[in-house]
Amino acid sequence: MALFYWGVVYWRNWFYRFGFFVSRHLPCHVISIGNITSGGTGKTPTTIFIAQYLKKRGKRVAILSRGYGRKTKGTLLVSEGGGPNCNWTECGDEPYLMAKKISDVPIVVDENRYRGGTFLIEKFNPEIILLDDGFQHRAIERDLDLVLVNGGDKTADHKLLPYGYLREPWTNIQRADAITITKVNLKKPKSFLVRKIRETNKPLLFATANVFLSEFNTEKHLTINNLAGKNIFTVSALGDNAGFELAVKLTGGLMCGQISFPDHHEYNQHEWDEVESQVRKTKSEYIITTEKDWVKLMSVNVTLSIIVLGLDMNLYPVKKVEKLLSRFL
């Protein structure tokens, strides 16, 4: 299976390299934020960080995503910059979350990235398009290819799918213009990982995942010590559920149990009732879940107290970040 997967990836990249497949140009700057593994690197908060960084400096920014897991096809305008225009099932959980969190940034999903990018150009005339999860999607030329690597990666993770988490051979990371090791405050990166990245001679950035809490129903922000000493139960559906558990530990809550699902999982009422039944057995005071799960749990009847744990990504060193993005200002 891994050999077949490797063959597909190899020949696809070979066709791009030798001109049989061609990346098409959009009349604006394009920044791709992607990864070489199958998920859990923090693309969504990193995309939000870069969008806000550029917006604060007066640039017209838009976001283009595939909309993984959505139940629609074609070009869909998720947001014109004033919040989501659709349900999360129509656009995908991550684009919907970005639309909730970023103002004045239009967001479009399209499985055909060039078509979606053309739509953004015609309707909003952005100076910069952020290509969410764009490293493997080479149909559009980009001015900057930023690849994220999870700081918690282990040696065993760096095998091709399905035996590891690599979407393509590690050597292909040479296509990147810069590499960012993420979530370094949750788990110190292994020496093998830092060494492998430094061997690429690419600019190396780091990103901390800053934790914040909010109430499920009101979205009211809470202080991080609100959970200190409280019995808690975690529920998540992420590409990196283990990283979420590490973030929860920063709150000082007492972990009484956890349930995890695959990334982009859609909850149904029967399933959620079973989750709440498990939580009651542990006598936990709160369920702790993620922002992505918060978006999806709006469609089920929740009877227990839920606190949402979110992550804001912060890239550093500052001077390297400024140098990397200065060409777009």
N, C-alpha and C positions, 0 to 999 in steps of 0.2 A: 504493500500500500504506500509506504513512504517512498519507495523507488519510483512508483508511478507518479506520485505527487511531485517528486523532484523533477521528473522528466517534463511534466507539464510546465512547471515554473521555469525550468532551464530554457526550453524552446521558446516560450513566450518572451522572455528577456532577450534571448538571442535574436529573435525577429525585430525587436525594438533596436537592439544594438546595431544591426546591420541594415536597417532601413526598410525592412519588409512591413513592419508596423511603424506608423509615424505619429509622434506626439503633436497635437495641434496647438496653435498659438491663440491666446485670448488677448485683446487689446487693453490689458491692464497687468499690473504685477500679480503674481500668484505665489503664495507661500503654502507649501504642503506640510501638514503636521501628521506624521504617521508613525508606524512602528514596524519592526521586522518580526515580532512575535504576534500571537493570536489575540492579544488584548490585555487589559489591565495595567496599562502603562500611564494612564492619566491623560489621554488625548483630549477629552472634553474640557477639563479644567485648564489645560495648557492652551487650547484654542481660545478659551474665554480670556485667559491672561493676555495673549498676544493681541486679540481683538481690542481689549480695553486699553492696552499699551498704545496701540496705533490711534485709537479714537481720541485719547487724551491729547495726542499730538496733532490733532486736526485732520486726520486722514479719513476718507470715505472708505469704509470697510464692509465687506459682505462675506458670508460663510456659505460654502457649498459642501453638501454631504450626500452620501448615497442613501441614507435613511434606512440603515440595516434593520430588518425585522418588521418593516411597515407593511400594511395590507393594501397599499395602493401601488400604482405604477406611473411612470412618466414624470413630468416636471410638476412639482408641487411647491407653492410659495408657503413656507411655514410661518414666516413673520416678515412684516414690512418694517420692523423695528419697534413695534409697540406691544409685543407679546404674541403668543401663538394664535394663528388663525384657524387651527385645526385640532383634532384630538391626537393624542400621542400614537394611537394605533395607525393613524393615517400617515404619519411622518417618521415614526421611530422614536424611541425614548430619549436618545441623546440629543437630536435636533430640537425636540420639544423642550427639553430641559434648558438648552442654550437659549431658546426663544424666551423662556421665563426669566432668565438671569441677565440677559444683555439687552440694553435699550439702544435704539438708533442704529441697529445693525441688521439688515435684511438677511434672511436665511432661506435657502432653497435646497430641496432634496431632489435628486435625479440619479437613476442608475446609469444614465449617459451623462458623464461629467461635462463633456464639451457642450452638450445641449443645455444643461443646467447653467453652465457658466455664461453661455450666450444670452440666455434669458435674463440673468442678473445684469449683464452689461446693458442690454436694451432697456430694461425697466428702471435700473437704479444708477447706472454709470459709476460703479465703484472704482476707486483708484487701486484697491488691493482686494483680491479674493483669497480667503483662507480655505484651503482644500482640506477638509476634515478626513482623516484616515486615507491619505492620498499616496503613500509611498509605493504601494503595489499598483495603483491605478494610474498608468502612465500615458493615458490618452491626451492629457493636457500638459503642455510645457509649463515648467515652474521656474521661478527665479531663486527660490530657496527651498531645499528639501531638508526639513528638520525631522530627525528620527529619534523617537523616545525609547528608552530601555528601562525596564523596571529594576530599581535598585535591589529588589529582593530576589532577582533571578539566581538560580542555582545552575551548576554545570549540567545537570540532567535536563534542565529546561531547554538547553540550546541544541536540541535535536529537531529534525524536521517533523512536522505533523505526520502521523498521529502519535509518534513516540515522544515528542517533545512539543514545544510551543512555537518553533520557528515556522514562519510562513514561507520562507525561502532561505537558501543557504546563507550563513553568516557573512561570507565573503561579499555578498551583494550589498552589504551596508556601505561599501565604498561609493555607491551612488549618492549617498547622503552628503549634504554640504556641512552639516553640523549634527552632533549627537548630544542628547540630554539624558543623563541618568536621573530618574525621577524617584520621589518618595524616600529620599536619602535619610530623612529624619525618622522614618518608621523602622527602617532596617539598614544597617551599615552595608554598603555594597561589598560583595565578595571581591577579594583581590584579583581573582581570575577575570572578573568582569571588567574591572578598571583597566587591567593590563590589555585585554583584547581590544578595548575601545581606544586606548592610547596608541596601540599598534597601527590603527587606521590613519593616524596623523590628521584626523579631523578635529576642528574646534570642539572642545568638550565643555558642556554646561552641566549644571546640577539643578535640581528642583526639589524644594521642600513642599510637603503636603500639609498645609495649615488647616487644622480641624476647627469646625464651628458647629453649633447645635441650634436647632429650631423646633418649635412645636409642630406637630403634624397638621393640625386643623387650622391654626391661626397664622402659621409661619413666623411667629414671634421668636426673635433670637434669644437664646439662653447663654449664660456663661458656661464655660467648659467644666467648672466644678459643680454644676447642678446635679451631676450623676455620681459624684464622689461618694463611695460607700453604699450606693443603692444597688439592689438586685436587678440585673438587666438580662435581656434575652435578645440576641441579634438575629436578624433575618436579612438576607441579601441575595441578589442575583447579578453577579459581576464577573468580569474576566479575571479578577484578582480578589476573590473572597478572603483569602488569607491576609492580604494587605488591609482590607477593611477591618478585620479582627485586630490587627496591630494598631490601627487608628483608634478603635474603640478603647483599647487599653489606656490610651493617653487621658481618657476622661476620669479614670479612677473608679469606674463602676465595677461591681462584682459580677462577673460573668456566670450566669446560671444555666446557660444553654445556648445553642445556635442551630439555625437551619439555613442551608445555602442551596441556591439553585443555579443553573447555567446562566450565562450572560444573556440579557434581553428577554428573560423569562416573563411570560404573561400570566398573571395570577387569575384564578377563578374563585368564586365564592366558596365552593366546597373545600377547596384546597386551603383557603385562608382560614376557614372555620377550624380545620385540623391544626393549623399553625397556632391559633389562639388557644386551642385545647391543650397543646403541648406547653405553651407558655404558662397557663394557669396551674399546671401540675408542678411547675418549678417555683410558684409563688413570686415570680418576678414582678417588680413594680412598673417596669417600662420595657417596651419593645424598642430596640434601636435598629433603624434601617437607613438606607442610603437615599440620596437625592433622586437617583434613577428609579429606585423602588417606590419612593414617595409619589412620583409621577404616575406609576402604574397602579398603585393601591387606591387612588382616587375612585376607581371604578368598582371597588368592592366595599361591602359594609364592614367597617372596622369598629369594634366595641371596646378594645383595650387602649391604654395610653401608649402613644408612639412618639418617639423623639427621632428627628431626622438628623443624621450626621453627614455634613457636607465637607468637601475638601476644596480649598483654594490653592492653586499651584503658584509658587513664587520661584522664578528662575534667577540664577546667579552664576558666576560673579556679574555684578551690574555692568561693569565696563565691557565684558564680552557680549552681554545681551544688547547693549547699546550699539556696539560695533556691528553686530550681526544684522540688526534691524535698521541701522542708520541709512542704508541705501534706499529705504522705502519712505524716508521722511523728506 
